[in-house]
Amino acid sequence: MKFSNCMRLALYSALIATLLALVTFTLSWNFYDYWGGPIFGYGVILFPGNLSLVYFWHPLFSEEIDLIPKLLMILTGQFVLVYAIMFCAIKLKTWLNAKYG
């Protein structure tokens, strides 16, 4: 697979994951009291964003930031981590197919 195709597929995957995270976060935020907690799958869908929030953004900023900046940090982390993981996975699959397949 060409380098540009790998980048394009990773970019589309990251955009889809970020949009899904935005929808999940919005639904969870608006219906938290109704459902008695976060939406089902919230921890799984937003895992990359929350991971970046804990290990990258939290040491730089305090916990007392507003909702919108925190949401932007989560979505940025979601996009960057999903893009990097997908790009590495696609390149690894391409390399393994070229070597063994």
C-alpha positions in Angstrom: 0.0 0.0 0.0 1.3 3.4 -0.9 2.3 5.9 1.8 -0.4 8.3 0.8 -3.1 5.6 0.9 -1.9 4.7 4.4 -2.1 8.3 5.5 -5.6 8.7 3.9 -7.0 5.6 5.6 -5.5 6.6 9.0 -6.9 10.1 8.5 -10.4 8.8 7.8 -10.3 6.4 10.7 -9.2 9.2 13.0 -11.9 11.5 11.8 -14.6 8.9 12.3 -13.3 8.1 15.8 -13.3 11.8 16.7 -16.8 12.4 15.4 -18.0 9.2 17.3 -16.3 10.5 20.4 -18.0 13.9 20.0 -21.4 12.3 19.7 -20.8 10.0 22.6 -19.5 12.8 24.8 -22.5 15.0 23.9 -25.0 12.3 24.6 -23.4 11.3 27.8 -23.2 15.0 29.0 -26.8 15.8 28.2 -28.4 12.6 29.4 -26.1 11.8 32.4 -28.9 12.3 35.0 -31.5 10.5 32.9 -29.3 7.3 32.4 -27.9 7.5 35.9 -24.3 7.6 34.6 -22.3 7.8 31.4 -23.6 6.3 28.2 -22.8 2.6 27.6 -19.4 2.3 25.9 -18.2 5.8 26.9 -15.0 4.4 28.4 -14.2 2.3 25.4 -15.1 4.9 22.7 -13.3 7.8 24.4 -10.3 5.7 25.7 -7.7 7.4 23.5 -8.9 10.8 24.3 -9.1 10.2 28.0 -5.7 8.5 27.9 -4.2 11.7 26.4 -6.1 13.8 28.9 -4.5 11.9 31.8 -1.0 11.5 30.6 -0.4 14.5 28.3 -2.8 17.3 29.1 -3.2 16.9 32.8 0.4 17.6 33.7 0.2 20.8 31.6 -3.1 22.2 32.9 -5.0 22.0 36.2 -8.3 20.2 36.6 -10.2 23.4 36.9 -10.5 24.2 33.2 -13.9 24.8 31.6 -15.9 22.2 29.6 -15.2 23.4 26.1 -11.3 23.5 26.4 -11.4 20.1 28.1 -13.6 18.7 25.3 -11.2 20.1 22.7 -8.3 18.5 24.5 -10.1 15.1 24.6 -11.0 15.3 20.9 -7.4 16.4 19.9 -6.0 13.5 21.8 -8.6 11.1 20.3 -7.6 12.2 16.8 -3.9 12.1 17.3 -3.8 8.7 19.0 -6.2 7.0 16.7 -4.3 8.4 13.7 -0.9 7.2 15.0 -2.2 3.8 16.0 -4.0 3.2 12.7 -1.0 4.4 10.6 1.4 2.1 12.5 -1.0 -0.8 12.2 -1.5 -0.3 8.4 2.2 0.1 7.8 2.9 -3.1 9.9 0.3 -5.0 8.0 1.8 -3.8 4.7 5.3 -4.8 5.8 4.1 -8.2 7.0 2.3 -8.9 3.8 5.3 -7.9 1.7 7.6 -10.1 3.8 5.5 -13.2 4.4 2.5 -12.9 2.1 
